Amino acid sequence: METTRIPAPVGTTLLLSDDEVRRATDMTALVDAIETALGEAPGPRLAMPQRSNLRIEGTFLRLAPAIMGGAGVLGLKMFHGSFERGVRYLVVLCDIATGAVTGLVDAAYLTAARTGATSGVATGRLARADARTVGIIGAGLEAETNLAAVAAVRAIRRAKVFSPRPFRREAFAERMSATLGIEVAPVDSAREAVAATDVVVAATNTGSGGPVALRGEWLEPGQHVVSIGSTAPALRELDTDTFTRADAVCFDAPPDLVIAESGDITAWHDLDPQAVAAAPTLTALLRDEARGRRRADDITVFKSIGAADQDLAAAVAVCERARTLGIGTEIGSVASLKTF
């Protein structure tokens, strides 16, 4: 599958603010863009090393670079800060042929949108085709984007949402009912949100060392689980029973990376390292190199920690649409060419 290259004016860099990214984001297009990007396995047309994680005096910096030959871009995602003070996100896009910096994109909303879109790709592969209901644990931005992405790949009719704070789940239900045109109801417990649904989305922030949000004992035959909230060793979202009960588990990154960066998978690895090592990536599913759901009553789990190819693919799609809509600011190239 080919990806359209960014139609950037020669010698300019597009600047997109968080608000402009929101206006230029189309979830269906984003799902398609990320599915195309994830279909490219690391090799001659995709170079993507492990992320660099730096830390000093309570501040962290994470860098995630990639070169994507199919999309004609190279670049990186960086984010830095702390869980106490907050985090800033930036994506830098460059054209492979010229080396020009074509985009500088505020990636706060973009990160949430591409996380949802990647979950949409996984849901398209792992959820039952007749899935119509969603249970959501969490009522923040990434809960929104994940629900929107699930609704982009399945004909969702109803959803339930739980947050420990009643006003948050009630506001989420009202907002997403209007946005998606479906019934979204707030409920009083995480277990109630999970019960009698086809797709379960766990999009939580329980904090460092916090409790799990979803327990495997609550799961029912045929459900598909999306988990995006445990992306650091000290963070937990799913208990180990969720994985041991599952008939198929899929990651969006190689198992060794997910073990290192997700407290959920570290705990499962401590229990059953062979099962973790055998879990396929979403790329393997897209390339038909691994199998996901086999039966209607299978329980499937998708665990996401994010990756640079997702970030760059999302940024390409958003920049493309922003230029079409006349959104953003074009400036002179931010990096001059030095020849030798």
N, C-alpha and C positions, 0 to 999 in steps of 0.2 A: 504494500500500500504506500502511495506517495503522499507527502504533505506539501501543500502549497507554500512556497517561500514568501517571506514578508515582502510586500510591495513597498519598500521604503524609498523615499526620494533620495537620490544620490547625495552623499555627504551630509546627511542630517541624522539627528537622533531624536526619537520620539520620547517625550516625558509624559508619563501617566500617573496622576495622583490616585489615591485610594478611591475617591468618589468617581473619577473617570473610569477606573477599572470596573467598578460596579455597573456603570452605565453601558460599558462595552462588552459585558459578559452575557453570553447566551448559553445556558446550561446544556442544551442538546448538542450545540456545536462543540462545546468543550468536551463532552463525553466522547464524541466522534474523534476529536483531535488527540485525546489522550489514548484512546483505543488504538489509533494508528501508531502513535509513538511507542506504546508498550508492545506492539507487535514486532518491534525491531529488537532482536536479541543482541547483546554485546558482541562486537566483532568488528569487521572492517568499516562498517557504517555507523557504529555507535561505540564511543569510548566514555565510560562512566566509572571513575574510581570510587572507593568508599569516601564518605564524607569526612571532613576534618572537624574535630571538636576541640576547641580550646577553652580554657577557663583560668581566670585569675581574680582573686579577691571578690568572689561572688558574681562576677560577670562572665557570661559565656559567649562564644562566637562559633557558629557552625557555618561551614562553607561546603557547598554541594555543586561541583562543576560537571559539565558534560559537553561532548562534541557529538552532534546529531547530523550525520551526513544526509539522511533522508529528508530532513527539514531544512537543510542548508544553513544551520545555525550552530553556534557554540556560545557558551556563556556559563553563568553560575547563579545560584541562589545563595544569599547570605542572610542570616538573621542573628541578632545579638541582643543582649540585655540580661534580664534576670526575671524569675517568676514573681519576685516581690515588686520590682519597679516597672515591669512590662518589657515587651520585646518589639523590635523593629525588623521589617522584612524588606528585601530588595532583590529584584531579578535584573541581571544585566544580559542583554542579547547582542550578539555580534554576527555579522554575515561571514560565512566561511570563505567565500570567494574573494572578498575585498578586505576582510578583517575589520570593517567599519562597525562601530558601536551603533546599532540600529534602534535600541530601546533601553530605557531605564524605567523600570516599572515598580511602583509601590506594590509590594506583594502581601500586604496584610489581608485584604479581602481575597486576593488571588489565591493565596494559600488555602483558605477555606473552600473556595470554589473548586480548585483542582483536587482537593481532598474528596469533596463530594463527587466530582466527576469520575475520579478513579474508583470510588465505591460504586458508582453507576455502571462502569465497565464490568466490575466483578459481579454485581447483581445481575447484569444481563447474561452472564455466563453460569452463575451458580444458583440463582433463585428459580423456583418453579415458574413456568411460563404463565400459569394462571394466578400468580400472586396478585392480590388486590388490597391487602391490608398491611399496615406498618405499625410497629410499636417502637417508640423513640424514648431512650433514656438520655436526658440532657435537653436543655432548652436554649442553648447559645447559638452563635453564628454557624458553627460547623454542624450542629443538629439541623439547622435550616438548609444548608447547602446539600447535606447528605439526603435529606428527605426530598428536596427538589430533584436531585439526580436519580434517586430511586423512582420517582414519579415520571422521570424522562424516559425510563427504559421499561417500565411496567405500568399497566393501566390501573393505578392505585385509586381506590374509591374512598377509603377511610383510614385514619391514623389516630393513634393515642399517644400522648406525651406525658412523661413524668419528670419533674424537677423537684428537689427538696423544698424549694420556695414556691408556694402556691401562686404568687403573682407572676412569677416567671413562666410557669407552665400555662397559666391562663392567657397571658399575653402572647405566648408562642402559638397557642391553638387559634386564637383570633387572627393573628397575623398570617399564619400559613394557610388557614382556611380561605382567606381572601386572596392570597397570592396564587394558590394552586387550584382553587375552585373545588376543593374536596372537604369532607367533614373531618375536622381534627378536634379531638376531645381531650381535655386535661384529665388525668387520673391521679389517684392518691398514693400509688406505690409503684416501684419499678416492676415488681412482679405482675401487677395488674396491666402495666403497659405491654408486657411481653405476651400475656395470655391471649390465645386465639388470634394470633397474627401470623402473617406469612413471612414477613421480613422484619428483623429486629435490628435497630440501629443504636449502638452504644457510642455516644459522642459526649463524653463527660470530662470534667476536670476535678478529680477528687483530691488533688494536691499531692505533694511529696509524702510518700508513706501512707497515703489515704486508703480507705477500704475499697474493695471491688464494687462495681456498680451492677454487674450482671452475674448471676449464678447459673451454672449448668443445669442444676436440678429444676429450673423453671422452664427449660426448653421443651418444645413439643415436636413430634415427628413432622418433617417437611419444612421446617423453618430454615431461613437463611439469616445468618448473623453478620453484621458489619460492625467492626470495632476500629475506631480511629483515635482513641483517647490516651492510650499508654504509649508514649513516644520517648520515654526516658527511663533509665533503669529503676528509678525510685517511684515511678507512676504505675498504678494498677487500675484495670478496668474490668477484666474478665478473670474468673477463678479458673483453676486447672480443670475442673469438671467440665467446663464449657468445651475444652479441647478434647478431652478423653471421650466425651459423649458424641462428638462430631464424627460423621462419616467421611467428611472431606474438609481439609483446612488448606487455605491458600494465603500466601504472603504477596506483598507488592515489591519485595526486595529479597535478596538471597538470605537463607536462614541464618547464616553467621552474623550478618548485619542486624537482622531483626532480634536475634538473641542479645546482642550487645546493646541495643537501644530501646528495647521494650521490656519493662518489668513483667508483663504478662507472659512473654515468651521465655524469659529467663526462668521464671517459676515452672513453666511447663517443661523446659529443657532439663531442669534439675530432677524432674519426675521421670521423664521419658526422652532422653536425648536422641534416640533413633527415630522416634516419631517426628520430632522437630526437623531433623535433618532430611527426612523424606518428604516434607511438605513442599509442594511445587510453588513456583511463582506464578503470578497472573500472566506474565509473558509466556510461560510454558503452556498454560491453558489456551491462550489466544493462538498459539502456534500449533495446537493439537498435539503437543508433546507430553501432555499429562491429562488425566481425567478428573473431572469435578463431580457434579451430581450424577448419580447413576439411577436412582429410583426416586419416585415422588415423595416418599417418606424419609429420605435422607435429611440429616441435619448438616448444613454446610456453614463454614466460618471463613470470613475474609478478614485478615488482620493487616492494617495499613500503617506504615510509619512515614510514607512519603519518599520521593526520590527525585533527583535532578531532572531526569527526562520528563517527568510529569510537570515539574515547574516550568521548564522551558517550552514544552508543548503548549501548556496553558497560556504562557505569556505571548507566544507566537499567535495563537488564535485570537487573543484579546487585542493585541496590537493591530492585527489585520482588520478586525472589525472596527476598532477605534478610528483607523485611517479612513475606512469606508464611511463612517458616520461623521467624520470631521471632529473627533474628540481628541483632546490632548494638545501638547505644545511641541512643535518641531523647532529644534535649535541646531546650530552648527555642530558638526561632529565633535564629540567630547574627547577624542583621542586622535592625535595627529599621527601620520604614518612616518616611521623612521626606516630608511633603507640602508643596506650595508653593501 
